């Protein structure tokens, strides 16, 4: 019957036998049952006795050779007569390994032992390094937690400062609305001739005052709108089911008088599929109006603006507003959504901009979990895209 345990006898208890025995004792599944030598003081016999191995000193080796449990005999004496004697008298199921083969085996065992020892040492070193790294990581983690806590406190303070700034901005702009409305009313009275006749020079000056008043009033309105958008609680914004085809058509109608005066044609390609979205209609109308008015402001007379609404990709519907106007320089594409930014080309084309329209539009897009994408070539025109999530039927 096959067994994982091998029983061995060693003949020759000199230095080589002692080395073989020492190595074999370290190997699991190996049982050294006999240690044989005619010299009772041989080195390996003492090691054998300490490990309860039967020691044989007679030359016949009968006990060893007649034991059916012995699978292998190591002949370590190096004497041919001893090897031949063992080969001749061993039992059929037992093998004899001569001194040359034993030396090879010893070398292999010794090498294996060295590798095992090195692996154990490496394992211990690796475990120590893991412990060191674990301690370092715990220390770093504590530092990171402290930094996160510090940043949270700093963020809360910054949020408080931002809230105070927003409140101040809202209050200041509210206080400015009334004086500018009064100035604009007085200007209208002067221009209407209710305060006596004015010279052409004075009329020109008053006209410029009116233009500035209109621009400042628009700035105040947009500053308030942006402040309200930035400070609002998104969960409290009222959402409704809205047909984008109808909403866009309404915005185009609102600017029709301006487009007709400048002979700019609108080509509106409505969505032929589902275009129902859940949104705040006033905010989306502001977003669409901003994109369309921008296209008008920065287009040449006698040109065309394309507005398309197409279902897709996936469960979305995409609005695209394309003009053939002044375009945007590549370096300014990432800046156009910043508050109060206006490129030199934009200022030359239209003096009436505040630099807040696209900031407001982007904030509205963020509230509705989307973004505004821009593709533009300087001198050729721009295309703005916004994708809205469709209301599923």
C-alpha positions in Angstrom: 0.0 0.0 0.0 1.3 3.4 -1.0 2.4 5.6 2.0 3.5 9.2 2.2 6.0 8.1 4.9 9.5 6.7 3.9 11.6 4.6 6.3 15.3 4.9 5.9 18.4 3.2 7.3 21.9 4.7 7.1 25.1 2.7 7.0 28.1 4.8 7.8 28.0 7.1 10.8 31.0 9.3 10.0 30.8 13.0 9.2 28.9 12.4 6.0 26.4 10.1 7.7 25.9 12.7 10.5 25.3 15.4 7.8 22.8 13.2 6.0 21.0 12.3 9.2 20.8 15.9 10.3 19.2 16.9 7.0 16.8 14.0 6.9 15.6 14.7 10.4 14.3 18.1 9.1 12.3 16.6 6.2 8.6 15.9 7.0 7.5 12.3 6.1 11.0 10.8 6.5 11.6 8.3 9.3 15.3 7.3 9.9 14.9 4.0 11.8 18.5 2.7 11.8 21.9 4.2 12.1 24.7 1.7 11.5 28.5 1.7 11.9 31.1 -0.7 13.3 32.7 2.1 15.3 30.5 2.6 18.4 31.9 6.1 18.8 31.0 7.4 15.3 29.6 11.0 15.4 26.3 10.1 13.9 25.5 7.4 16.4 25.3 10.0 19.2 22.9 12.2 17.2 20.9 9.0 16.4 20.6 8.1 20.1 19.4 11.6 20.9 16.6 11.2 18.4 15.6 7.6 19.5 17.0 6.0 16.4 18.1 2.4 16.7 21.9 2.1 16.5 23.5 -1.1 15.0 27.3 -1.8 15.4 27.5 -5.4 14.2 28.9 -6.2 10.7 26.0 -8.5 9.6 23.4 -5.7 9.7 20.8 -8.4 9.9 18.2 -6.3 11.8 18.4 -3.7 9.1 18.3 -6.0 6.1 15.4 -8.1 7.5 13.2 -5.2 8.3 10.3 -5.1 5.8 9.5 -1.5 6.8 12.8 -0.1 5.4 12.3 1.4 2.0 15.8 2.9 1.4 19.3 2.3 2.7 21.9 5.0 2.4 25.4 3.5 2.1 27.8 6.3 3.3 31.0 4.4 3.9 32.2 4.7 0.4 33.4 1.0 0.4 32.4 -1.1 -2.6 32.3 -4.3 -0.5 29.7 -2.8 1.8 27.6 -1.5 -1.1 27.7 -5.0 -2.8 26.9 -6.7 0.5 23.8 -4.5 1.0 22.7 -5.0 -2.6 23.0 -8.8 -2.3 21.2 -9.2 1.1 18.5 -6.5 1.0 14.8 -7.4 0.7 13.2 -7.1 -2.7 11.1 -4.0 -1.8 14.2 -2.0 -0.5 16.6 0.2 -2.5 20.2 0.9 -1.8 21.8 4.2 -2.6 25.6 4.3 -2.8 27.9 7.0 -1.4 28.2 8.8 -4.7 24.4 9.1 -5.1 24.2 9.9 -1.4 26.5 12.8 -1.8 24.4 14.2 -4.7 21.3 13.7 -2.5 23.1 15.3 0.4 24.0 18.3 -1.8 20.3 18.6 -3.0 19.1 18.3 0.6 21.6 20.9 1.7 20.6 23.3 -1.0 16.9 22.8 -0.2 17.6 23.5 3.4 19.5 26.7 2.5 16.6 27.8 0.3 14.2 27.0 3.1 16.2 28.9 5.6 16.5 31.9 3.2 12.8 31.8 2.5 12.0 31.8 6.3 14.4 34.8 6.8 12.8 36.6 3.8 9.3 35.8 5.2 10.3 37.3 8.6 11.8 40.3 6.9 8.7 40.8 4.8 6.5 40.5 7.8 8.6 43.1 9.6 8.4 45.5 6.6 4.6 44.9 6.3 4.3 45.9 10.0 6.5 48.9 9.4 4.5 50.0 6.4 1.2 49.4 8.3 2.4 51.6 11.0 3.4 54.3 8.5 0.1 54.0 6.7 -1.8 54.3 10.0 0.2 57.4 10.8 -0.4 58.9 7.3 -4.1 58.0 7.5 -4.4 59.8 10.9 -2.7 62.9 9.3 -5.0 62.7 6.3 -8.1 62.5 8.6 -6.8 65.5 10.5 -6.3 67.4 7.2 -9.7 66.4 5.9 -11.2 67.7 9.2 -9.3 70.9 8.9 -10.4 71.3 5.3 -14.0 70.7 6.3 -13.8 73.5 8.9 -12.1 75.7 6.3 -14.8 74.9 3.7 -17.6 75.7 6.2 -16.0 79.1 6.9 -15.6 79.7 3.2 -19.2 78.8 2.6 -20.2 81.2 5.4 -18.1 83.9 3.8 -19.7 83.1 0.4 -23.2 83.2 1.8 -22.4 86.6 3.4 -21.0 87.8 0.1 -24.2 86.6 -1.7 -26.4 88.3 0.8 -24.4 91.6 0.5 -24.6 91.4 -3.3 -28.3 90.8 -3.2 -28.9 93.7 -0.8 -26.6 96.0 -2.7 -28.2 95.3 -6.1 -31.6 95.7 -4.6 -30.7 99.1 -3.3 -29.3 100.1 -6.7 -32.4 99.1 -8.6 -34.5 102.0 -7.4 -32.0 104.8 -8.1 -31.3 103.5 -11.5 -35.0 103.1 -12.3 -35.5 106.8 -11.2 -32.6 107.9 -13.3 -34.0 106.0 -16.3 -37.4 107.6 -15.8 -35.9 111.1 -15.6 -33.9 110.4 -18.8 -37.1 109.3 -20.6 -38.8 112.5 -19.5 -36.0 114.6 -20.8 -35.9 112.8 -24.1 -39.7 113.0 -24.5 -39.4 116.8 -24.2 -41.4 117.2 -21.0 -38.6 119.4 -19.5 -38.3 121.9 -22.3 -36.5 121.6 -25.5 -33.0 120.2 -25.5 -30.2 120.9 -27.9 -29.0 118.1 -30.2 -25.8 117.9 -28.1 -27.7 117.5 -24.9 -30.0 114.9 -26.5 -26.9 112.9 -27.5 -25.5 113.0 -24.0 -28.8 112.1 -22.4 -29.2 109.3 -25.0 -25.8 107.9 -23.8 -27.0 108.1 -20.2 -30.1 106.1 -21.1 -28.0 103.4 -22.9 -25.8 103.1 -19.8 -28.8 102.9 -17.5 -30.3 100.1 -19.6 -27.0 98.2 -19.5 -26.6 98.7 -15.7 -30.3 97.7 -15.1 -29.6 94.6 -17.1 -26.5 93.9 -15.1 -28.3 94.4 -11.8 -31.1 92.0 -13.0 -28.5 89.3 -14.0 -26.4 89.8 -10.9 -29.6 89.2 -8.8 -30.5 86.2 -10.9 -27.1 84.6 -10.6 -26.9 85.2 -6.9 -30.3 83.6 -6.5 -29.3 80.6 -8.6 -26.0 80.1 -6.6 -27.8 80.4 -3.2 -30.9 78.3 -4.0 -31.6 74.9 -2.6 -31.9 72.7 -5.6 -34.3 70.3 -4.0 -36.8 73.1 -3.5 -36.8 74.2 -7.1 -40.2 73.5 -8.7 -40.0 71.2 -11.6 -42.7 70.7 -14.3 -43.3 68.6 -17.4 -42.4 70.8 -20.3 -42.5 70.4 -24.1 -39.2 71.9 -25.4 -40.5 72.4 -28.9 -43.1 74.9 -27.5 -40.7 76.6 -25.1 -38.1 77.2 -27.8 -40.6 78.4 -30.3 -41.8 80.9 -27.7 -38.3 82.3 -27.1 -37.8 82.7 -30.9 -41.0 84.6 -31.1 -39.8 86.9 -28.3 -36.7 88.0 -30.3 -38.4 88.0 -33.7 -38.6 91.8 -33.9 -34.8 92.1 -33.4 -34.0 89.4 -35.9 -36.3 90.9 -38.5 -34.8 94.4 -38.1 -31.3 92.9 -38.8 -32.7 90.5 -41.5 -31.4 87.5 -39.6 -33.4 84.4 -40.3 -34.1 81.6 -37.8 -34.3 78.0 -39.0 -35.9 76.0 -36.2 -35.9 72.2 -36.7 -38.3 70.9 -34.1 -38.0 67.4 -32.5 -40.2 64.9 -34.3 -40.1 62.4 -31.4 -40.4 62.7 -27.6 -39.3 66.2 -26.4 -40.9 66.2 -22.9 -38.6 67.0 -20.1 -39.0 67.6 -16.3 -37.5 71.0 -15.6 -38.1 74.5 -14.2 -39.7 76.2 -17.2 -38.6 79.7 -16.2 -34.9 78.7 -15.8 -34.8 76.7 -19.0 -36.4 79.6 -20.9 -33.7 81.8 -19.5 -31.0 79.3 -20.7 -32.5 79.0 -24.2 -33.0 82.8 -24.4 -29.4 83.4 -23.5 -28.1 81.1 -26.2 -30.4 82.5 -28.9 -29.7 86.2 -27.9 -25.9 85.5 -27.9 -26.3 84.1 -31.4 -28.2 87.2 -32.5 -25.7 89.6 -30.8 -22.6 88.1 -32.4 -24.0 87.4 -35.9 -23.7 89.6 -38.9 -26.8 91.2 -40.5 -28.4 89.2 -43.3 -27.2 85.9 -41.8 -28.9 82.8 -40.5 -29.2 81.0 -37.1 -30.0 77.3 -36.9 -31.8 76.0 -33.8 -32.3 72.2 -33.7 -33.9 69.9 -31.2 -33.1 66.2 -31.8 -34.0 63.2 -29.7 -30.8 61.4 -28.5 -28.3 60.3 -27.7 -29.8 57.6 -25.5 -32.7 58.9 -23.3 -31.9 62.5 -23.9 -32.9 65.3 -26.2 -30.3 67.8 -27.5 -30.7 71.5 -28.2 -28.2 73.0 -30.6 -27.9 76.7 -31.4 -25.6 77.5 -34.3 -24.6 80.9 -35.7 -22.2 82.1 -38.4 -20.9 85.1 -36.5 -17.6 86.2 -35.1 -16.8 82.9 -33.4 -14.6 82.4 -30.3 -10.8 82.1 -30.1 -9.6 78.7 -28.8 -7.9 80.4 -25.8 -11.3 81.9 -24.7 -13.4 78.7 -25.0 -12.8 77.8 -21.3 -13.3 81.4 -20.1 -16.7 82.3 -21.7 -18.6 80.8 -18.8 -16.7 82.9 -16.2 -18.6 85.8 -14.6 -18.1 89.1 -16.4 -15.8 87.7 -19.0 -16.1 89.2 -22.5 -13.5 88.7 -25.2 -12.2 91.7 -27.2 -14.1 90.4 -30.3 -17.3 90.3 -28.3 -16.9 93.8 -27.0 -16.2 95.2 -30.5 -19.3 93.4 -31.9 -21.8 94.3 -29.1 -21.4 96.9 -26.4 -24.5 95.7 -24.6 -23.3 92.5 -23.0 -22.7 92.1 -19.3 -20.6 89.0 -19.3 -23.1 87.2 -17.0 -25.5 85.5 -19.4 -23.5 82.4 -20.1 -22.6 82.1 -16.3 -26.3 82.1 -15.6 -27.0 79.6 -18.4 -24.2 77.2 -17.1 -25.6 77.4 -13.5 -29.1 76.5 -14.8 -27.6 73.6 -16.8 -25.8 72.4 -13.6 -29.1 72.5 -11.6 -30.7 70.4 -14.3 -27.8 67.8 -14.2 -26.4 68.7 -17.6 -23.7 70.9 -19.2 -23.3 73.3 -22.2 -20.8 72.2 -24.8 -19.2 74.7 -27.2 -17.7 74.2 -30.7 -16.4 77.4 -32.3 -14.1 78.7 -35.0 -12.9 82.3 -34.8 -14.5 84.3 -37.7 -16.8 81.5 -38.7 -19.3 81.1 -36.0 -20.2 79.0 -32.9 -22.4 76.1 -31.9 -23.8 75.6 -28.4 -25.3 72.2 -27.3 -27.3 71.2 -24.3 -28.7 67.7 -23.7 -31.7 67.3 -21.4 -33.0 64.1 -19.9 -36.2 63.0 -21.5 -39.3 62.4 -19.4 -40.0 58.7 -19.9 -43.5 57.8 -21.0 
